[in-house]
Amino acid sequence: MKVATHIVFGECCLFAASAVFDFHYEIPSVLAAAVCSVLPDADYPKSWLGHQLGSVSEDLYGAFGHRSFLHSLLALVLVTAALGSLLWWITGQPATMIAVGVGYGSHLFADMMTLGGVQLFWPSRLIAVFPGRDEYRVVSGGNSERVFVAVALIFALLFYPVSRVGFDGLIYRMGGSDQLYGEVTRVTDGDTIEVETQGRTTPVRLIGVDTPETVAPDQPIGCFGPQASDYTKQVLYERQINEEGEVVREGRLVRLEIPRIGDSEDAYGRTLAYVYIDANDDGSYERLFNEDLIELGLARTTTFAHTYRREFERAREEAEERGAGLWSACPEVDTP
Amino acid sequence: MDFDTSKSNGRDRRRPSGGNSFPDFSTGRAGRPGRGFDTSRRYRHQSGIDGGVGEDFRIPAGARKAALVHLALEAWRAGLLDPKELGEVRGRDVDEAGLQRALYRSSMGEIEHVLGPIVRGKRIVVEGHLAGTGRTAIERLGAEVEELRLEDERRYIDMTPVIFVVAAVAMAVRYVSLGLDDQSLYILAGIAFALMYGLRPFFFKMQRPRDE
């Protein structure tokens, strides 16, 4: 198969794996998957990679032959363990190790779908093929390979957006959400507030964020907890004054987004919601306050599935890299 | 009365004259040899290994019925088998193609009944591997079977059944997700299982034939 075919199929597999197996990736992982998806062809001097490697490729070809050792499960495990852990150590992202395994494995799977098959269980000389019937397999360089790469490209384009939000995110988005507008009447701590809506006061727990404890009776005050609590008070319990200087309301007006999938309340009877604020005073209520807490390093992310889990994790990683808030003030804090 | 059922309408000779000049009665399409059922010597599998001394019959590799049919055809060529013993021949004179059709229409029990006295104590060389119960069936008739394999012969392993394992895992994950109260996992496993179940006939078709 051609280099382009392997790269497209490798990326398709990475996006699919990210969507299904719930890990998020960044550019280093995409590059690692692309490189590793062509790596097994180092044992073939006539391949693109073989030309680049020159005598190394010829030596590998002489020692093992094409589609043997480098196309086996043994090589997959060795390369993932060696190259994957090295990239993990360099980038600090575990997803790069998964990308190495997925990219390399995609090459083996793609070659297994060709007429020649691969010696997947090397040193055994059995040739693994998928599917078993010869007429259903791809002819390298033929029209069937063009069809294969086109289908892989379509699936890659379909899986890419799903991989960015995760399968959980997709399901939660498809399920939709209920919207409520209300006034914040009290801030309990960084991630818990009370909102008066439709004449009732409702305790609200912000979804996907976890600020250090400040009011839990059986727990000490957490590192950076008071700062998180103060910030939430400052933003959400800000006294609203009109142009004449009169107090309109004590708390801020917010929009609550309550997902229809999953529990709407937690174990303490608090409504689980995303809190949006009108940051530009144009009535749009598009600024997600939950994400603000993470970006400023005032909260950690939770591990359970929700609509914006992937986005929150990306924001948390950026905050961690910047050393924002609790990430520099509380170095002993555990990363979830 | 001669009810010739062959497509050649009686132009081919009725019985082989012996030697290596057999006509091609290939069942393959567009002039290509039929896979595993080609009776012509022109397309015989070249094993590269000569049979042992004193072989009585030599047949290509195949499953039980194909092996019995080839064996019966070989016996007929050697003049040891009377086609009229087969019920499907219905007492007619048949050429090789007609006999082959009649053999495939016959039950394996009937072929074994006809072949039994002919192959008892004989040595049969198979150019490859007899799949399934082929070897047992011939040995039960009292024949000695030798299967030829090349040292550097390519041997394939069909990975298609892995799909069925994935389908089983998807089905199990649905119940696991119910226990974990994980809705998105339940939906994902459900989609995967529905896909596997829907494409099941295609997956069966994708599997490598047992004779290859």
Interface residues (C-beta under 8 A of the other chain):
Chain A: V20 M112 G117 L120 F121 R125 L126 I127 A128 V129 F130 P131 G132 R133 Y136 F167 D168 I171 Y172 I261 G262 A305
Chain B: R154 R155 Y156 I157 D158 M159 T160 V162 D182 Q183 S184 I187 L188 K205 M206 Q207 R208 P209
